[in-house]
Amino acid sequence: MNDRNKNNGVRQGVTGVTSTVGNLTGGVLDTVGSTVGTLGRGLGGTINSTTGTKAAGDGLAWVTNGVEGGLRTVGQGAVDAGKAPGK
């Protein structure tokens, strides 16, 4: 086996591992983000309903929506980082 074939095999192995880790990380971050966003919207709606004011509940929902979006972006970055160049 020549050096080029060895390097290609190593690169494919590393890409497989980084792809798996990237996909796992991205999936976990997306799940956590979705959970935080859903929880914040639910609690925000409950606060709005029980207090009769929208400021606190809407503020909580706004913050948790931001967390959800941020985690989704970071998660997608992790997935993209694990992809082989050009794919």
C-alpha positions as a Python dict, from the first residue, in 0.01 Angstrom:
ca = {
    (1, 'M'): (0, 0, 0),
    (2, 'N'): (149, 334, -94),
    (3, 'D'): (147, 646, 122),
    (4, 'R'): (-134, 807, -76),
    (5, 'N'): (-366, 512, -14),
    (6, 'K'): (-273, 508, 355),
    (7, 'N'): (-345, 879, 389),
    (8, 'N'): (-675, 842, 207),
    (9, 'G'): (-780, 558, 438),
    (10, 'V'): (-684, 754, 747),
    (11, 'R'): (-871, 1059, 619),
    (12, 'Q'): (-1184, 851, 558),
    (13, 'G'): (-1160, 702, 906),
    (14, 'V'): (-1117, 1040, 1070),
    (15, 'T'): (-1402, 1184, 864),
    (16, 'G'): (-1627, 897, 976),
    (17, 'V'): (-1548, 960, 1342),
    (18, 'T'): (-1585, 1338, 1319),
    (19, 'S'): (-1909, 1295, 1125),
    (20, 'T'): (-2051, 1070, 1397),
    (21, 'V'): (-1941, 1304, 1674),
    (22, 'G'): (-2069, 1607, 1482),
    (23, 'N'): (-2406, 1445, 1419),
    (24, 'L'): (-2437, 1335, 1782),
    (25, 'T'): (-2340, 1677, 1914),
    (26, 'G'): (-2569, 1853, 1669),
    (27, 'G'): (-2861, 1628, 1760),
    (28, 'V'): (-2812, 1674, 2133),
    (29, 'L'): (-2782, 2052, 2103),
    (30, 'D'): (-3090, 2068, 1882),
    (31, 'T'): (-3286, 1858, 2131),
    (32, 'V'): (-3176, 2069, 2427),
    (33, 'G'): (-3252, 2389, 2237),
    (34, 'S'): (-3597, 2269, 2137),
    (35, 'T'): (-3670, 2165, 2494),
    (36, 'V'): (-3560, 2502, 2634),
    (37, 'G'): (-3763, 2688, 2372),
    (38, 'T'): (-4076, 2481, 2430),
    (39, 'L'): (-4045, 2510, 2807),
    (40, 'G'): (-3997, 2886, 2786),
    (41, 'R'): (-4298, 2933, 2558),
    (42, 'G'): (-4511, 2717, 2787),
    (43, 'L'): (-4402, 2894, 3103),
    (44, 'G'): (-4435, 3231, 2932),
    (45, 'G'): (-4792, 3151, 2834),
    (46, 'T'): (-4869, 3034, 3186),
    (47, 'I'): (-4723, 3351, 3338),
    (48, 'N'): (-4921, 3566, 3095),
    (49, 'S'): (-5244, 3378, 3178),
    (50, 'T'): (-5204, 3382, 3554),
    (51, 'T'): (-5072, 3735, 3601),
    (52, 'G'): (-5273, 3910, 3332),
    (53, 'T'): (-4959, 4087, 3209),
    (54, 'K'): (-4767, 3999, 2898),
    (55, 'A'): (-4430, 4154, 2972),
    (56, 'A'): (-4281, 3885, 3197),
    (57, 'G'): (-4415, 3586, 3003),
    (58, 'D'): (-4326, 3730, 2663),
    (59, 'G'): (-3980, 3824, 2791),
    (60, 'L'): (-3917, 3470, 2913),
    (61, 'A'): (-4036, 3325, 2582),
    (62, 'W'): (-3816, 3571, 2392),
    (63, 'V'): (-3506, 3469, 2590),
    (64, 'T'): (-3568, 3096, 2559),
    (65, 'N'): (-3642, 3132, 2186),
    (66, 'G'): (-3301, 3298, 2155),
    (67, 'V'): (-3137, 3010, 2341),
    (68, 'E'): (-3317, 2762, 2116),
    (69, 'G'): (-3203, 2940, 1800),
    (70, 'G'): (-2847, 2973, 1925),
    (71, 'L'): (-2819, 2606, 2016),
    (72, 'R'): (-2969, 2506, 1682),
    (73, 'T'): (-2708, 2717, 1501),
    (74, 'V'): (-2422, 2571, 1704),
    (75, 'G'): (-2559, 2220, 1655),
    (76, 'Q'): (-2576, 2269, 1278),
    (77, 'G'): (-2218, 2397, 1287),
    (78, 'A'): (-2111, 2077, 1462),
    (79, 'V'): (-2286, 1866, 1199),
    (80, 'D'): (-2130, 2067, 916),
    (81, 'A'): (-1783, 2045, 1073),
    (82, 'G'): (-1803, 1667, 1062),
    (83, 'K'): (-1878, 1655, 690),
    (84, 'A'): (-1609, 1561, 444),
    (85, 'P'): (-1479, 1856, 242),
    (86, 'G'): (-1699, 1924, -58),
    (87, 'K'): (-2001, 1729, 72),
}
